[in-house]
């Protein structure tokens, strides 16, 4: 056992950040809940403890669920569809400003008047995260719903320290927070920027959680809470309606599947990001994997990532609105064709420069859980950017994510705004099933999730890495063209990469904390762990 980063258990385990949320999930397991109960309760606690990244009004929960009693694997897509009144021309597109750059400038290479798709009521789509948490419990949980709510309710009513990260985020964003009265009342109830050790009490959140416990999670959509959310957005100038809220349902479907070596790989459906991580693994499957301390290993990763990202930025979107060649992208034959040039010219560096398509470093949170019965959940949750829309429904403490910011504000593109369209996103929770272990992996980190998510799975499958070893290993990210971001590579390998012709850029981080949980078949044990800000319990 690696203290604080990896644990073994004969009951179940949770890997998540912040650590307090993982402890709540562990308590659910020790009280007789299963991995799905623990995932729902952990995600809910994350909403309380870290509203910068996620919340009850978060725009998405994307998960893969392994159901032990049947052996079936499911995709749970609780994405954030655009309201029924949304349309391509709803934002005023401006030339890209040089400073300050935000989501529009970094990702869409434009600016939007008043950042209306980023902050405020017009940035709010139908929030999916609450439905995702509710459905994890409703479809697969075994405890009472009140037991899922109670730990977060206790946390809020007893109060808890803001912590340094949250207090700093409030300070940095004070001007935007103060623009929205209900948000200022929620995040700064004393009317001032909090210190890290200040104890946070949130009476409106207590009221909201009590209502959810009594009326069920669907009240958030078709009941009193749903009406309050829609009415607040409407009164602020947004387009979300009561009908939009009441009609929302998350999607439980067959997952996307492929194989890698001797493992089965499962990911959530589009427009979530896992299809691209799976395509990366398909291309790597065409090669014998070199040791990870060699230039051959990292050169192969660099060239495969470029190919996957070119396909992603060309084809990916909501399949209900754009034609996405899903079967082809997941095809082994297509993968073999894509890497033929790498096979023919193994030492060549692809320096072709396609049109630049922007970048994203938006953070999220991730939760992985496993129990001794063999149930496994990998779930990624997010507001979008920090504090999402910054818009809070009055008297509820429900800070709403900005799902509309994940649709391209520019008309005429695969991911452009349309009524009911689910935005393309980068979350990539993966379940890998091997003969001796079933593994849940995932992480936050914007577009870097796609690249590193595939690296986590590859290391655990090819090298037998444990959750902590995979999470803390060196990482690489590159999109359609160089430079290549690297973290943790030896100077020797970096020098060899440069000599081969790569443009290598060492960075302090690539994505954020990875959280992994697994069921070990022979040992009949559960193991969980991760790196920075992780807690395996």
N, C-alpha and C positions, 0 to 999 in steps of 0.2 A: 504494500500500500504506500502510495506517495501522499504524504500528509497534505490535505487541502486541495489536492488536484486529482486524486484517483482513489476509489474505494471499491471493495468487494462486499457483497451483502447476500444473505440467505433469504431476504424478504423482497427487496426491490431497491431501486436507486434512481436518483434524479441528478442530472447535470444541468445547471442553469445559472445565470447571473441576473440580478444580484443574489449573493449567498442566502439572504433571508428568505427569498422566494423558494429556493431549493429546499430549505429546511421545512417550509410549509408543505411542499410536495412530499417530503420524506415522512412527515407526521401523518399525512393522508395514507401513505402506504402502511405505516405501522398500525394505523387504526383499522386496517382491513380493506382499504381501497386498492384498486388495481392501477396499472400504469396509465389508463385513460383518466381515471379520477385524479391521479396525481398530476397529470399534464394540465388538466383544466384548472385545478387549484393553484398550481405553480404559475401558469399564465396570468390568472387573476391577480395573484400577489405581485407579479411583475408590474401590473397596471398601477398598483398602489405605490410601490417603492420607486419606480423609475418612469414617471410620466413623460420624460424627455423622449423616450424611445417607443413607448407603448401605452395603451390605455383602454378603458371600456369602449371608447369610441374609436379605437384604432382601425385602420382601414383594411387590414388583412390578417387572417390566420391561415397559413397553408401547412398542411400536415400529411404525413403518411402514417398509417396505423396498421400494425400486425396484430391480428386477432388470433390468440393462441388456440382457442377451442375449435376453430375451423381451419386454421392455417392460412386464412385469406388475408390479403393485403389490400388496403383501401387508400384512395386519395380523398382527402378532405380539403375542398377549395372554398374558403370563406373570403372571397375577394370583394372588392368594392365597386359595384357597377355604377356608372354615371347615372344621375337622375333622369327621369323620363323627359324632362325639358331641356336636356343638354344638347348642344349642336356644335358643329365645327367652327362657327364664326363667333362664339360667345366671348372670346377674349380678344383684346386689342393688342396685336403683335407689333412690337417695336424692334428697331435694330439692336443688336447685342451691345450692351454697355461693357466697358472694360473694368469698371470698379463701382461698387462691389459686385462680385459675381455670385450668383446663387444657383438654384436648381435649373432655372431656365437657361442661364448662360452656359453652365457647365454641361448640361445634358441635351438641351434642344438648340443651342447656339442662337438664341434670340433673347429678347426681353419681353415682358408682358406688363402692360400698364397697371400700376399699383400692385404688381405681383398678385393679381386677383386669383390666379390658379394655385398660389402657394399659401397665402394667408387670408383668413376671413371666410365668410359664409359661402362665397362662390367657389371656394376650393374644396368644399365638403361634398363627397359622394355618399352613397349608402354605406355606413360603416359595417364591415364584416366581422371584426374580431370577436365581438360578444357572441354572435351566432356560432362562430367556430368553437369557442370555449363551451358554450351550451351544448353543441352537438357532440363534442368529445364525450361529455358526460351522458347525454340523453341516449346516444346510440350504443355506447360501450361501457359506461360506468356502472358500478354496483353499490355505491353509497347513496344516501339521500342527497338531493340537491342542496339542502341547507348545510350539509357537511362540507360541500365545496365552497360555499360562501363564507361560512363562519370564521375560518382563520384570517381572511382578509378583513372581515368586519371587526374582529378583535384587534387586529393590527391598527386599524384606523381609529377605533375608539380609545385605545390605550395611548395612541400617539407614538411616533418614532422619529429619530433624527433625520434631518434632510439628507445628510452626508455631503461630502465635498463636491462630488460630481454634479448632483442636482442643484446645490446652492450656487455653484459657479455658472451652471447653465441658465439659471434664473437671472443672475447678475448680468451675464452677457446679453440676454434677450429682454432686459427690463423694458426698453422702449416699446417693443412690440406687445409685450404682456400688458403693459399699462393702457394700451390702445383698446383692449377688450376688458371691460369692467368685471365680467363674471370670471374671466381667466385670472385676473389680478386677485380677486377675492379667493379663488381656489388655491393658487400657488403662493400667494403672499397674504394670508388672512390677517396678519398683524399690520399690514400696510407698509411693510419695509422688506428689503432684500434679506432673506434669512441667512444666518450663519450655519455652517455645517452641523453643529451640535444642537441647534435649536430643535425643539420637539414640535412636530407637525401634527396638528389635529384638524380633521376635515369633516365637520358635522354634516355638510350636504352629501358627502360620499357615504357617510353612515346611513343616512336616510335612503339613498339610492340602493345600497347593498341590502338593506332591510326589505325594500320593496322587491328587489330581484329574488331574495330568499323566499318571500311569501307568495309572489305571483309567478315566478319562473322566468327563465331567460327571455322568453318570447315577449314579455311585457316591454322589453327594450325596443321592440319593433312594432307590435300591434296593440300595445296597451298604453298606459298613461305615460311611461317614459318615452316611448316612441313618438307620441303626440307632442310632448314637450320638446324633444329634439327637433322635430320637423318644424314646429311653430317658431322656435328660436332661430333656426336657419332662415326661414321665410322672412321673419321680421327684420333680420339683419341684411336682407337683400340677396339671399341665396335662392336656389331653385329646388332644393330637396323638399319633398312633400310627404304628408301623412301616408298617402297611397304608396309612394316609393318605399317607405319604411315597412308598412304592413305586408307588402308583397314579397319581401326579401326572404330567400331561402339559400343556405349554403349548399354546395354540391358534394354529394358522396358518390363516387364513381370508381370504376376500375382505374388503377394507376397506370402511368406509363411504365413499361418494363423493357429491360434488355439484360444481357449477361456480360460479365467481365471475368475472364478466366473461369474459375469453378464457382462463381457467385452469381446469384440472381440479384438484379438491381431494380429498385422500385422508386418512382418519384411522382409528385403531384402533377396534375394536368396543366396545360397552358391555360392562361397566360403566365403561370409561374415559371421560374427559370430553370427547373431541373432538367428539362429536355436537352439543354445545352451541356450540362455536366455529364449527362448520359452519353451524348454524342462524343464528348472528349474521351470517355472511357472506351467507347466502341473503336475509336481510332487508335488508342494505345493498345487495344487488344490485338492489333495487327503486328505487334512487335514483341520480342523478348525484352523484358524490362531490365535495363542496366542497373547496377548499384547506384544508390542515390548520392554517393560522394564523387561521382564522375561527371565529366563534361557531357558524355553521351546522354545521360539521364536528363540533365537540365536543358540541353539543346533540343532533345526530342520534345520535351514539354513545351518549350517556347514555340516550336513550329506547329505543333498540334493546336495549341491555344489560338494562334492566329487564324487557323482554318475554321475552328468552331465559332469564333467571334464574328468572322465575316458572314457565316451562314446565319448566325443569330440576328445580326443587325440587318440582314437582307429579308429574312422570312418570318421572324417570330412576331406574334400578335395574338389577339383574341380570335380563335378559330370560328367563332360565331359571326365574325364580321369580315375577316380577311382569310384568303386561302393559304393555309400553312401546310406544307408537305410533311406532316408528322411521321407517316410511315417511312418516308425516304430518309428523314433526318435520323431516325432510330434504326435504320437498316444497316446490317453488317456489310452488305455489298457496297452501299454508298460510302461507308467509312473506309473500306479498303480502297475504293477509287480515289477518295480525297487524299489519302496518304501515299499514293503511288509515287509521286514526285519525291517525297521524303525518302522512300525506299531506294529509288533510283539514284538519288544524289544526297546521301546521308549527311554530308558535311556542308551542304549549301545553307546559307542564311537567307530567308525570304525577306528582302528589303523593299518589296513592293509597298507603295503607300496609297491605300484607297482613300476616298474622301473621309475626312474626320467626322466622327459621329458623336462626339461629346463623351462625357464620363460621369460617373456617379459614385460618391463615397457615402451615401446615406446609410445610417446605422439602424439596426433593429435589435431585437433580442431573440434568443433561441432557447428552447427547452427540449431535452431528450429524457425519456423515462423508460424504465423496464421493470418488470416484476418477475417473481419466481415461477409464475405460471407460463412465462414466455411471451406475454403481451409486451409490445414495444410501441412507443410513440415518438416521432420526431416532428416538432412543430416550430415554425418561425412566425413571429408576431411583430407588428410595427405600426407606428403612427405615420410613417413616411420620414420626413425630415424632423429635426428636433422640435418637439411640442406640436407636431402636425400643423393643423390650420391655425393654431393659437386661439380658436374660437370655442368657448365653453357654453353649453346650454345652461341658462340661469337656474340656480337653486338645485342643481344636480351634481356638480363637480364632474360632469362628463365632458372632457376635453376631446374634441373630434379630430380624427385624422384627416389628412388632405389627399384623399384618393384621386381627386381630379388632377393633382400635380403629377401623377404618374402616367397620365395621358398626354400625348404631344399636343401642345396648344396650337401648333401650325396645322392648317388644313391640308388634306390631300395625302396623308401618310398612313401607313399601316396601323399606327398606334394613335391616330388623331381622335379627337373627341367625337363621340356619338352616343345617343341615348341608349342606356343599357349595356354599353361596352365595358368590359372588365379590363383594367389597365395592365399592360405588360409590366412584369416586375422581375426581380433577380433572386427571390428567395428560392432555395434549393435544398430542402430537407430530403435526405436519402435514407432508405432502408436497404441494407445489403444482407442477403441470406447466404451463408456459407454452410458447409456440412457440419462444422463444429461450433458456429456462433451466428447469432442474428444481431445486426448492428444498426443503431440509429445514429446518424450524424447530421450536423447542421451548424450554422453560424450566422452572425450578422456581418454586414460589410458592403452593401451596395453591389456593384458589378463584380467586385472581387469574390463574392460568394460563389459565383459560377466556377471560377478557376480553382479556388482553394477547396471548394466542396468536392470536386473531382479528385483533388490531391489527397484529401482525407480518406476517401473510399479506397483509392489506389494503394495507399500505404498500409491500410488495415488488411487488404486482401492479398497483395503481393508480398509484403514484408511481415505480416502478422503483428503489426503495431497494436499496442493497447490504446485505449481512448486518450490517455495523457500523452503518449508518445506521438500519436498522429496529430493531436492538437498543437503540440509545442514544436513540431518539426519545422525545418526551413520551408519557405513558401515562395511561389512565383506568380506573377500576374502580368499578362500582356493581352491587349485586345487585337485590333486588326493589324497593327504595325508597332514597331519598336519606338521608344525604348521599353525595355523589360524591367519591371519592378521585381526586386529580389529581397528577401529577408532571411538571414541566417546562413547564407552560402559562405563557404570558406573563400578566403582571398585567392587561393590557388585556382579553384573552379571559376571564380569571376574573371581572373586573368586569362584563363583558357577560353572562356566565352568571348571575351573582348578580342583575343587573338584570332578567333574564328570569324569575327565580323559582327558580333552582336553589340548592341548599345545597351549596356547594363547600368541600372540605376538602383543602388542600395537604398532602402527606405526603412524607417523604424517599425512600420507595421503594414501588413497587407490583410485587410479585413480586420475583424475583431475576434473576440474569444470564440473558440469552437467548443461545443458541448456534445459529448457522445455518451451513449449508454448501450449496453449489450447484454444478451442472455447467452451464457456459456453452457452448451448442451451437456457435455460430459460431467462437468463439475456441478451442474444444477445450481449455478450461482449467477448473480447479476453484478456487472462491473460498470462503473460510470466515472467520467472524469472530463477534464478540459484544461485549458490554459487560462491566462489572465482573467481575473474577476470570475473565476469558476468555483463551483462548489459541488462536488460529488458527495451525496449524503446516503 
